[in-house]
Amino acid sequence: MRGPKPPKKPLPLVQAPPRGREEAVPRLGTRLSHNLELLGRYLGGSDDVVFRRFEVAGQPLPGAAIYVDGLVRRDAVDEEILKPVMLELAMARERNGCLAAGEVLACLERRAITVGELRRTSEVEEIVVAVLSGDAAFLVEGTAWALILNTRGWPSRAVEEPITESLVRGPRDGFTETLRTNTALLRRHLRDPHFKIKQFRVGRRSQTDCALAYVEGIVRPEVVEEVRKRLETIDIDHVTETGELEQLIEDSPFSLFPQVQYSERPDKVVAGILQGRVAILVDGTPFVIMAPSVFGHFFTSPEDYYERWLIGSLLRFLRIAGSYVATFLPAIYVALTSYHPGLWPTPLAMAIAATRQGIPFPAVVEALIMEMAFELLREAGARLPRPIGETIGIVGGIIIGDAAVRSRLVSPIMVVIVALTAIASFAIPAYNLAISFRILRFPLTVAAGVLGLYGVVLGFIIINVHMVCLKSFGVVYLSPFVPYRRNDWKDAFFRAPIRALTGRPVMLRPLDRRRQLNRKRGGW
């Protein structure tokens, strides 16, 4: 049976009352018809919302089940709710006669309904949000309570290997768009009883399910409280992705550098939680954000720890070196070519001068044109379907580069510089940090074209001053370099052997600083 038609002036969506004004929370009454009419004001008028009315078997009492078709497991509604209600109460009447309304609800709750998770409530707002989240509500005549039954079972994507964070060696499971699946993946990797998951909702209209994940006894309670406080202050209609939460809770929203790290790999998130950080999960997205996050976190990869320390150190050093190449190489080339050609070796300077014969643009304009063309190609390749995008990126780059060189618009050495810059930017594992370096490349190139190497050095100083002033939930962004923390340098530019990583990062100030025993101290 479908729900009653909504009134001419429907009630507003269920949401928190405005600040400074308290409103009475609507509650259920004892008459089933009144309760269905009250719930119909919020849920009626939608064809996917089902109001299933029936007679409780063996009892002269009408009942009703409310759920959203498509968000529930139909077999759970039929086999674990409706069928047990019909059979169990009929047998209860044969044993004890007719039951009162309160006894009927208690019998359903304790003996009849076999759903694993259920709770009682009388608040209309809680019932509406639960039904719209995929639960089923069960009501009986003569009682002011409703049973909320966990019947969520919407279609979801299977656990697959992450696309944005592929590894040669490591686990192949990745987060999905279902919150409960993601929390289960974290539980599978971390079976510590102190591992806590606290669920909450964000969005006045979307009522998006979110969760905080952390380990008590490792993370500082001040960090958890600060994250919770910032999330509670969010007043927005709808939250779709963790990127929206990231922008709403970060310390410096106008900075180019990301202050919150995200990942779709459970092993990477678990490693961050065990360092003393807090993970934030949002239903509907496979990306999980972690805070606090410092600059060095964006250069780490789980593969650094799965390989021996020499290999992991080399890979990390290549990423850090690639970030400098991706940011400063075009600017340094422009500065040396325009203002300081004497710094080039003589054969190289003569070769560069020969390739620039007949080029109508100065080096700075040439660099900006090529960088902009490459960024357009990269963006077009990312937005097109994958087979077409890969073709556009490769073929387009070759054709445009060759045509630009043949037409004498750019020099061949500039094509090489832009290609090296692009390859270096691909080595950065964090996509959001790579975008920051791509943006910084343009003002640095302009500064090099105006002031030469002095402009490059000045830009480098400004970037470092800005990064020193940044904080992520109370942690200095450039830790452990500023302030200097000697113990944390073992896992910074290079990775020390796994046996030497006995403590957690001091910069996060975890409550439990020991992650493994030291052999030299008689631990093994």
Number of C-alpha atoms within 10 A of each C-alpha: 12 16 22 17 14 18 13 6 7 13 10 9 15 16 14 13 12 8 6 5 6 9 8 6 11 12 16 21 16 15 14 20 14 13 20 21 17 19 21 22 19 19 27 22 16 15 11 15 21 19 22 15 18 15 15 21 21 19 18 13 18 16 19 22 22 25 28 21 14 14 20 22 19 15 11 19 20 12 14 18 21 20 15 18 24 17 14 18 23 17 13 18 14 10 9 8 13 17 17 15 18 15 12 22 23 12 17 19 17 9 13 22 21 17 15 9 10 16 12 15 16 17 15 19 18 15 24 21 19 19 23 17 21 21 26 29 24 24 24 26 25 18 19 19 22 23 21 22 27 22 26 20 15 13 11 11 9 13 15 11 17 20 10 12 15 15 14 8 11 13 15 15 16 21 27 24 18 20 20 16 17 25 17 13 20 20 17 12 13 18 9 11 9 12 17 14 18 11 14 15 16 23 17 18 16 19 19 20 19 20 20 19 22 25 21 17 14 23 22 19 13 11 20 19 11 14 20 15 12 13 18 12 11 14 12 12 13 14 22 15 18 21 16 11 19 21 15 17 22 20 17 16 13 9 13 16 19 25 29 24 23 25 19 22 27 26 21 16 25 21 14 20 21 19 23 28 24 24 23 24 26 29 23 18 18 22 24 24 21 22 25 25 26 24 23 16 18 22 20 23 19 18 19 19 17 14 14 14 16 14 16 22 21 14 20 25 17 16 22 19 15 21 23 14 22 28 25 22 21 26 29 22 24 29 26 19 22 18 15 14 18 10 10 14 10 11 9 11 15 13 12 18 13 11 16 20 10 12 15 12 15 14 24 22 16 18 26 19 15 21 23 12 14 20 14 13 18 19 12 16 20 15 10 13 10 11 9 13 19 16 13 18 18 13 12 17 18 12 10 15 22 15 13 16 17 12 11 17 18 27 25 17 15 23 20 12 18 19 18 16 23 20 13 22 24 15 20 25 18 21 15 18 20 21 16 15 20 18 12 17 22 20 15 24 28 21 22 29 26 17 15 22 21 13 21 24 17 14 19 14 12 12 12 12 11 13 19 16 11 21 19 20 22 13 18 22 26 20 24 23 17 12 12 12 14 10 16 17 16 16 21 20 18 18 24 18 15 15 10 14 19 15 17 22 22 17 19 24 15 21 15 16 18 14 14 15 15 15 11 7 7 7 8 8
